């Protein structure tokens, strides 16, 4: 038996073909009883059957294996909790071929938001439980014993016994419902062949809205009773997206129905279960009156992401979690494709830059990991559902599509889906399909991007009509790295018509740009060269001083697209953090954006201002007010253009931008903004439907009023909590949670943090309240240490725990604090947080080095004063 312990994968001598599962959840006692009959193919001589099971009580006497010739009972049944396996030992060798394994078991409907769990909701003021499943990555084993690995695909026949008045949903349509007194037995059509992590069951009281695709697929959005109107937008997106993907992948959606359901307690954003997609309420429901434009966009992109998985993930599934990025990177990329097709005026591809930046930010750490990462234990899987798998994954797919061309790319994808449908694939299978379709050496090109961590910074120097390119690994710490990549370089000179592209396959290369420079006006000081055109490449660019100064002028003259303006700023910020560029030169560059009005650029300018403001306050407290004033000045132009009130017929992006600009001015404690926000907030307290505080600016108003709250002046804080308690809209609750800890008073922050641990805040939402003000960092750290045991008991078995560590630890900026954090966690670390903890401590070191570097800048004070008091 010991042979099977401590292994990453299950042995391969038995292959599951079909599961017949019967489950009876008790929603009052919060338990469930179940049985499973699994059709197995025994392919090697063995007297063991080894499968996954966890947190289940197995009825040993019920376990049997029946082949055509005999029925065998195991001589030993052992549940190994450490490895989450069930080992059955038989007295004789099992006959080769098909047989049936029967097991009876029971379990608890847990409150950990994984496996078969309970979620609470209210009907007419009465609290009720619903039963929900969340199996990805490795939690189907908590509901029924199974071969819980993506490659072990089988069909599933599910039967539920539930209270007669409840709605019971699963992956497939219902074929029969038999009522027997207070209970009913619900049977579902058998599923197509699929992985265990995609099986789903939801039992509770729900309403729904319904529509059909043009080829007859029934689509429903289920939500709590009374909220159906909030499901209409997601329903519209789903119907259109299914039709779009059917064309894009050249394969129709494989099931007869698609249900999407909002779950009140849900750890992730959503889960792509085949035919029954589960969501957080904030990712599925949209309320015309109380949701912001950003909420609408979130619903559209999440629905598109989950529906992409119905092909990329569900129909064709990764072979093992090493290839998780194939699922998540691809679904992220294609969700933008779908959203752009449905809502072209949102210019969603410009916002893809946010995905790219988050990927670059995490991958600039020494404690990052390659896109394809070895997984040796189930407990390691949760941590790779991160910005590398999703965002870097999506970014390298976009880079490859840009290099191969959209048509080639789409054609090759369709043949990949067709070839691997109802089966499993590895990264190299996708490369092979793209190589065949394009004739390009995709495997060679892409291995450097998926098999090694990190990415390059490409240094560019201009000399004698030539450009010198040199690549080296970029690390946010400023340390040298030793990676080398095949980099698709694109560049343009003075005009987007004068462009060039080539593959940088060596450490350095020189390119003659004499011809390209022909498009620049002779002797004009306005000539410029931009590398990584439209930011399609996953790398950073470091320009020599002259090229950088010319790009600053091109930004001021509006010669560059918004994506290129974004890229220059973002690279400059990253290089400054890595101490390869001074803060003085970054602030000077930021001054060139004072008349910026495009959403994606301003949004990034705000993020960078906020991070620079914090680090500068640590490094040079005496310059803090001047730097703050400079950032306020930078936002004045856009704030005046946008105003506080929505304008008739304005764009979706302006609606989002207004909220972000005003929220930023509130964080910078701009007095006029705080005064106006207070006026509008109090009008809102009098009348929740006042036009003075539409949803897009509510977060700004909430943050603003919290800036003046203190222990002796707390009425606005209490009023905000009152609004929190009165609303049943999750989006409003998370807006408030995200605002209350921005207060400068540490006593209020401690109150706000303790509020997160009360029953008034669903455990999925507590992480929204961890964004504390600079003044609250020490309070939050002391609170984390004090409450650590409670926090690990509540969140210790899921990825949300990692957010507590990263959000509270990462903002610090001293070596002493890094040491203190290491000492605290030395005896408290666990596999689920080890990677996040290392990354967070690395960020503290990066910040500390950055602070020291800023303190050595001799011209900073002079530059800041000039920028802060310059009249724009």
N, C-alpha and C positions, 0 to 999 in steps of 0.2 A: 504493500500500500504506500510505503514511504516514497516509492519511485514517482508518485504523482504529485507530491507536495512541492511547493516552491517553484512550480513551472509557470512560464508566461502563457503557454497555450495548452489546450486540452489535447490528450492523445487522439490519434486519428483512426483507431481501429473500429469505431462505430460511427455511422453517418446518419443523422436524423433526416427523414423524408417528409413526415407529416405529424402534426400535433393535433390531438383532439382534447381541447381544454374545457373543463366545466368549473365555473367559479360562482360562489355564493357569498357576496359581501354583506355584512351586518353593519348598517350605517349608525346604529345606536351604540353597540358595543365596540365598534371600530375594529372588527376582526373580519377575516374571510376564511372560508373553507374551500378546498378545491381538489380536483383530480386531473391527471393528465395521462393520456395513452399516446405513446410516441412510436410511430413506425420507424424502425431502425434497419439499417443495412450493415450487418457485421461483415467487415472486409478483411479482417486478419484473425488468426487464432488468438483467443484471449479468454480468460475467465473473470475479467473485470469489465464493468461499464463505469466510465467517469464522465460526469456532466457537471454543470454549474448549479449551485443553489446557495442561497444566503438568507438569513433571518426567517427561515421557514422551519416549521416543526413537521418532520417527516414521519408518517405512520409506517414504521418498519415492516409490520406484518402485512401491509397492503402491497408491498413492492414485489413485482413478479416480472419475468421475461418469458413470453410465449413465442415459440417458433412453430413451424408447421407440424413438428413431430412431438414437442413436449412443452410443459410449463415448468420453469425453473424459479425457485425462490433463492434469494441471495443468502449466503451463510453469514455475511457481515454487511451492515449498512453504516457508513461513517460520514457524517457531515463535518468537513474540515473548514471551520469558519475563517481561519487566517487566509486560506486560498480560495474561499467561496466555492468549494467543490463538494460534490456528493459522490462518494466512492462505493460502488456495489461490488462485492466479491462473491463469486459463485463457486460451488464445489467442483464443477466440471467446465470444460471448455465450451464456449457458446458456439452453436452451429453457424457456419458461414451462411450469409444470405439474410432474407427479410424476417423480422420478428417484431413483436410489440412489447414495449416496456410500460408497465402500469405503476403509477405512484399516487397515493392519496396524501394530502398535506393540508396544513392550515397556517395562517399568518396573521399579522397585525396590519391594519390600515394605519400606517405611520404618519407622523406630522413633519417628515423631513423632505417633502417635495421630490421624492424619488422612489422607484419601485411602484407598488400599489399603495397609494396614499390617500389621505383625506384632506379636503379643502372645505372651508366653512363659508356659508352665505346666509343671508337673511331673507325670509319671506314674511311680509306683514309683521315685521318686528321680532319674528321667532327665528332663533339661530338653528341652522340645519347643517348636516354634513353631506358632501358629495364624495364619491369614490372616483379617483383619477389615476391614470398610469403615466409615468415618465421613465422610459427604459434606457434611453441613450445616456451614456455609452454602455454601461454594464449592469443594468438593474432589472432586466426581465427576470433574472434569477431570483429576485426578491418577490416575484409574483407566482412563478411556477418553475420547477426544475427544468433546465433546458441546456442546449449547447449554445451558450450565449456569446458567440463570436460571429462577426459579420459574414464570414465565409460559409458558415453552416446554414445555408438557406433551406427553407422547407415551406410547406403550406400549413395553414392554421385553420382549424374548424373550432369556432368558439361558441359556447353556450353559457348564458348567464341566468342565474335565478335571483330576481330582485323584487323589491316592493312594487306592487301592481301600478301605483300612481306615478312612478318615476320614468324618466326617459333613460333608455340604456343604449349607448352607441358603441360601435366597434369599427374596425377597418372597412368592413363590407356591409351591404344592405341586409336588412332583416329578411329571413325567409319564413319564419314562423314565430308566433307569439301565443303562448297558452296561459290563460289566467286560471289560477287555482287559489281561490279565497283571496287573501291579502297579497299573495305573491304571483309573479308571472315568470314563465321560463321563456327566454328569448334566444332563438337560434339564428345564426348569421351564415350567409354564403361562405364557402371556403375561399380563403385568400389565394391569389397567385403565389408562386414561390417568392419568398422574401426573408430578410434577416429578422432575428428576434427583437432587435432594438427598435423595430418599427411597428411592433404589435401595440394596439391601443384599445383602452376601454374607458368610458366615462359614464357614470351613473349619477343622476341628480334631477332636479326640476329645472327645465329650460324652455324658453321660447325660441323661435327661429324665423329667419326670412329666407326665401328660396328663389332661385332662378335656374335657368338651364343654358348650357353652351349650345352653339348652333348645331353640334352633332349629338345633342341629347344627353350630355352628362348633367346629372342633377347636382346643383351646388347649393349648400345651405350654410348660413352663419347662425350658430347657436349662442345664446347669451342668457344672462339671468332674466327672470320674468320681469317684464316692464322696460327692458332696455333694447328691444328689437330695432327701433329706429336707428340706434347707434351702430347697427350691423350693416346698414345699407351700403356705405362707402366701400367697406372691405368686400362685400358681395360683388359689387360692380367691378372692382379691381380683379377679383379672382376669376370671374367669368371671362373677362378680356384677356387675362394673362394665360389661362389654360389654352385659349385659342391661339394666342401668339406663340407659345412654346410648342404647340402641336406643329406649327409651320416651321419654327426655327430648328427643332430637333428632327423634323420629318418623321415623327412617330407619334401616334395619338396617345392621349392620357390613357393609362391601362385599366382603370377601374370604372365601374358603372356610376359611382357617385363620389363627391368630395364634400366632406363636412369640415367646417372650421369652427372651433369652439373657444370661447373666452373662459379662462379658469381664474378664479379670484386669487388662489395661492399657487404661484408658478415661478420656479427659480430662474429659468432662462428667459429669453424674449419669446421664443416659440419653439415648437418641435414638429418636425415634418412627418409624423406617423403616416403611413400609407393610407390615404382615404379618410383619415380623421386627424386633422392638424390641430394641435392644441396651442393656445396663445395666452400670454399675460393679457389682461384687459386693455392695458395701454397700447398694445401692439395690434389690436384688432378692432376696438370700438372707437368711433369718432362721433362726437356730439357737435352739431352745427353751432350751438350757442356757446359751449364752454370749452371746446378744444381749440388749441392754437394751430397755426399753419404748420409748425414743426411736427405736431402730433399727426396731422394728416399725412405728411410726407413719411413719417415713421411707419404708419399703417401700410402705406403703399409699398414701401421697400421691403418690409418684413413679409408681407403676403407674397410678393414676387419671389423673395428668397426661398420661402418654404415650398412654393409651388415648383420652383426650379428643381428642388430636391426630389420631386415625384419622378423625375427622369434621372437626374444626376445624384445618385445616392440610393434611391429606392428601387428603380428599375435596373440600373447599373450601380453596384455597391463596391466600396473599397474592400480590398482583400483583408486588410488588418488596419489597426488604428494609426500605424505609421503613415498611411496614405489618406488620413482624415482630411488633409488639405484639399484633396481632389473633390471631396464633398463640399467643404465649406468655402474654400477659395473660389471654386467655380460658381456656387450658388450666389455668393456675394457679387461677383462680377456680372453675372447674367441678370441679377435683380435690378441693376442699373440699366441694363439694356431694355428690360421690360418697362420699367418706370419711365424711361425716356420716351418710349414709344407711346405710352398712354398719356403722359403729361409733358409734352415737349417744352412748354413755356417754363417749366421748373429748372431747365438747364442742369439736370441732375448729374451729367458727366463732369461738370465743373466740381460738383461736391464729392465726386469719387476721390478727389485729391485728399479729402479728410481721411479716407481709408488708407491711402498711400502713406500719408504722414504718420498715422498711428503705427503702421507697419515699420516704417523707417525708424521711428522713435524707439520701439521695443528692440528692433534688430541692431540698433547701434550699441546695445549692451553686450559686454563680454559674456553675461549670463543669459543670452538669448539661446535659441536652438535652431537647427536647420528646419526647413519646411518639412522634409521627411525625417521624422525623429523615431529612434528605436524606443519601443514601449516594452518594458520587461515585467510590468505588474499592473493589474487593473487600477490600482490606486494612483498610478501616474497619468492616467488618460485625461482626467478632468482638467489638469493644468495646461494641456495643449489646445484646449478650446480657447485660443488666445489670438492676439493681433497677428501672430505669424501665420497660423493656419488660415485665418479668415482674410486678413488684410494684406499681408505680404503675398499670400496665395493668390488673391484676386489681382494684385498689382502685377505679378509676373505673368499672369494669364493675359492681362491687358497689354503688357509690353510685347508678349509673343504675338497676340492678335494684330497689334499695330505693325509688327515686323513682317508677318506672313500675309497680311491683307485680310479684310473681313470676309470676303467670299470663300477663299481657300479655307479659312478657319472654320466657317459654318459647315461647309461641305464635309470636312474631315470629322467634325464633331458628330454629325449625323451618322457617319459610317461607324464611328466608335460606339455610339449608343446602340445601333443596330446589331453590331457584332457581339457586344457584351450584355445585351438585354437579358434579364432574369438570371444574371450571373455576377461574377466579381471581377474587379480589375485592379491593376497596380499603376503607379505613375508611368512606368515605361510603356504600358499599353496605350495610354493617351498619346505619348510622344510618337509611338510607332504609327498611329492613325494620322497624326498631323504631318509626320515625315512623308508618309505615302501620298497624302493629299497635296502637299506643297512642293515636294522635291528638295526641301531644305534639310540640313542635318540637325533636326530639332533636338534629338537626344543629346548630342554633343553640346549644342547651344545651351540647353536648359539644365544639365546636370550641375553646372557650377552655381546655378541659382537655387536648386532644391536640395542638394546634398551637402552643401557647406553653409554654415550660418553666416550672417552678415551681408554686406554689400559694399561697393566701392564708392570712394569720392574721386571724381575725375578732376585733376588740376589742369587748368587751361592757361597757357601763356601765349601772348602775341608778339612775334618777332620777325622782322623782314618779310612781311606778307605771308608769313606761315603761322600756323597754330601748332603749338606743342601740347600734346595730351599725355597725361601720366595718371595711371590708376593706382590706388592703394586702398586697403580696407579702412572704412570709416568706423571709428569708435567714439562714442560721446565722451569718453574719458580723456580723449586726446592721445591715448596710448597707440603705438604702432600695431598694426595687425598684419597677418601674412597671407590673407586670401587673395586669389586672382580670379577674374571673371571674364567671360566673353560678353562685352558690353556693346549693345546697339546704340551707337552715337548718332544723334541728329543735331544739326546746327543750321542757323540762318543768319544772314548778315544784312542789317539795315532794312530788310524787307522779308516778309514771309514767302515771297516768290523766289528769293535767292537762297536756296537750301541745299543741303548735302547730307548724306548718311553713309556710315561705314561701320564695320565691326571692329572694335578695339580688342584684339585677341592676345596682345602682349602687354608687358608692363607699361611701355610708352610708344608713342608714334607721332610723327609730324605730318601735317596735312597742308598742302599749298592752297590758300584761299584767295589768291590773286583775282581769279575770275569772278568769284562771288562778290568780292569787294567792289567790283565794277558797278554794282547797283547803288553804292553809296555816293552821295554828292561829293565831287572832288573838293578836297581841302575842308570839307565840312567837319565841324567838331561833333556832329550828331551821329557819326557812324557807331554802330553797336553790333556785337556778336552775341547771340543767345544759344547756349548748348542745352540739349535735352528739351527739344521743342515740344510745347504743350504738355510737358512733364509726363510723357508716356513711359520713360525709363525708370526703373527702380534703383536710382543712384543719386548721389549729390554732386554738385559742381562747385569747384572753388576757382574763382577767376583771379587773375593778377590784378594789381591795384588799378591800372589804367582801364582794363575791361570793366571792372566793377563800377568805376566812376561813370563810365559811359552808359552803363545799364541804368544807373541812378537817374541820369538825364532822360533816358528813353522812357522811364517810368513816369517821370513828371510830365513829359510831352505826350503821354498816352500812346506811344508807338507800339506797345506790347499788348498781347492778349491778356485777359484776366488770369488764365492758367499760368502763363509765364511770369506775370507779376507775382502771383502766389509763390511760384517755385523759387524765384530769386530771394524773396523774403525768408522763406522757410529754410533754404540752404544756409543763408547768412546767419540766421538764428542758431541753427545746429552747429555751424562752424564756430560761432561765438561761445556756445556752451562747451565745445571741445577745446577751447582756448587756442583756436587757430586764427582767430580774428578778434579784434578788440570790441568791447562794448561800445566805445565811442563811435566806431565805424558802423556798428549795427544801428545805433540810435540815429546817426546821420542818414542812413538808408531809410529808416522808418519815417523820417521827416518828408521823404519824397512821396509818401502815400497820404498826405494830408487831405487831398481832394478825392480820395478813393470812394466809390459808391457801389462797387460790385460786391454782392453778398459774400462769395467765397473768400475774396481777398481781405475784406474788412473783418470777417469772422476769424480769420487766422491772425490778422493784425491784433485783434482783441486778445486772443489766446496768448500770443507772444508777449504783449504788453503786460498781461497779468503775471506771467512767469518771470519776466525781466523785473517787474516791480517788486516781486517777492525777494528775488535773489539780490537785487540792488539794495533793498532795505536791510538785508543781512550784512552786505559788504560795506555799504557806505550810508549808515543811518542819517548822516547830516545832509545827504543829497536826496533823501526819500521824498520830501515834499516837492522838490523841483522836478524830479522824474515823474511823479504823480501828475503834476501840472502839465508837463509835456504830453503825457498820454491823454489827459482831458482835452488839451488843445487839438490833438490829432483827430479826436472824434467829433469836434464841434461842427465841422462842415457837414458831415453825414447826419448828425443829430438834428441840425437846423433844417436840412432838406426833408428829413423823414417826419419830424414833429412827433407828437404823442398820439395823434388821432389817425386812424386808417383813412386813406383817401379812396374815393370812388374809383373802382376799376384798377386799383394798383396791383402790381404783380405779387405772386406768391412769395418771391424772394424778398421783396421790400417788406412784406408783412413779417417775415422771419427776422429780417435785419433790424427792424425797429426794436423788437424785443431784445436782441443781442446788444445793440448799441446802448440802449437805456440801462440794461442790466450792468454793462461794463461801467458806465458813468456812476451807477449806484455803488458798485464795488470800489471805485476810485473816490467815493464819498464827495462827489461834486454837489455843492450845496443847493444850487438851483434845481438839480434833478431830484435831490432828496425832498425839497419843499413841494415840488409839483407832485411827486409820487405820493407823498403823505396826504395831500389834498384829495387826490383821486382814490386813494385807499379808503379814506374815511367816507367818501361818497358811496363806495362799494359796500362798506359795512352797513350803511343805511339802506341800500337797495342793491341786492345781488345782481340785478339785471341792468344796472346803470351803464349807459354807453361810454362813461368816462374810464372804465377799466375793462376793455375787451381782452379776451384770453391771451392774445399775443404779447401784451405788456404786463400781464399779472405777475410773472416771475420778477420782472424789473421792479415793480412796486413792492413786492414782498421783501426782496433783498434790500431795497432802499429803506423801508421802515425799520428793518432789523439793524441798520447801521447806527440808529439813534436810541436803540433799546439798551437799557442798563438795569441793574438790580433795583435802582430807585425810580426807574421810568420804564415800566414793563408792560404798560397797557396794550401797546400794539402787538407785542408777542402773544399776550393772552388772547387778543382778538384773532390773530392768525390761527392759533390752536382751535378757537371756536369755529372758524371757517373750515378747518380740517375735519372737525368732528361732525359738522353738518352736511358736508358734501358726500355723495356716494360715487363720485367720479374719480377713478384711480389717477387720471392725469392731473387733476387738481391736487389730490393728496401728495403726489410725488413732487409737484411744483413747490408746495409748502415745505415738505421735508428737505428739499434742496436749498431752501432759503434760510431756515431758522438758525443754522450753525454759522452763518456768515457774520453774526453779531460780534462786535469787538470786545464785549464783556465776558471774561472767562467763566463767571458764575452762571450766566445765561447759557453759555455753550455747554456747560456740564449738565444743566437741566435738560437742554435739547438732546444731548447724547443719551441721557437716562431715559428720556421719553421714547427713544428708538427701541428700547428693550421692553417696553410695556405691551400689553395685549392690544393696545389701540393701533399699533403699527404692525402690519403683516410682516412676517419674517423676511419675505422676498424684497420688501421695500426699505428695510433699515439702512441698507448701504447708500441710499440717496441722501441720507442725513449726515454723511461722514465728511462732507466738503466744508471743513471748518475754516474760519478766518485765520489770518497769520497770527493774530493775538491768541488764538485758541489751540495752537499746535501742541504746547506742553500739556494743556488740560486734556486734550484728546489722547495723548500718549499715556498720561497717568491713568486715565479712564480705561484705556485698552488693557493696561497691565492689571488694573483692579478687577476688571470684569472678564478677563481672559477665559477663566474656567466656564463661566456662564455662556460666553460667546462660542467657545468650541463645542459645548454640549448642544447648543441650538443650531449652529451652522457648520459643525465640524465634519459633516459627511458630504459637502457639496462645494462647488466652486465659489459660492458667495463668501466663504471664509477668507479666500485670498484677497477679496476687496478690502476687508477690514485692515489687513496687513499693509497692502500697497497704499491705500489712501491716507493712512495715518502716519506711516513711516517715511514714505518717499519725499514729502515736502521739507524735511530737515536738511540742514546745510552745514553740519560740523562733524569732524572726525570723532569727537567725544561722544556725540549722540549715536553715531554708527556703532561705536564700541558698546555703548549701553544697550542698544537694541540687540546686538549679537549676544551679549551676556544674558539678557532676559530670555531670549529664545533658545539658548544653548540646551536647556533641559525641557523645552516645550515644543520643539519642532516635530513635524510629522510629514510623511510623504506628500500629502495633499497641498502643503504650503511651502515645501522646501525651495522650489524654483522661484516662487514669488518673493519669498523672504530674501533670497540671494539678490534678486533683481532690485528689490527695494533698497537694500543696504548699498548696492552699487550706485544707485541714483543719489543716495546721501553723500557718498564719496565724490561723485561727479559735481554735485552742488558745492561741496566744501572746497574742492580745488578751484571751481569757478569763482567762488567768493574771494579766495586768495589772489587769483589772477586779476580780478577787477580792482582789488585794493592797490595793485601795483601800477594801475593806469594813471599816468601823470596828468594827462590832458582832459580827463573825464569831467572834473568839476566845472571847468571852463566851458566845455561843450554842452553840458547839461543846462547850465545857466542860460547860455545863448539860445538853446532849443526851447527852454521853458518860457522864455519871455519874448521869443520871436513873434511878431504879429502876423497871423495868417490871414 
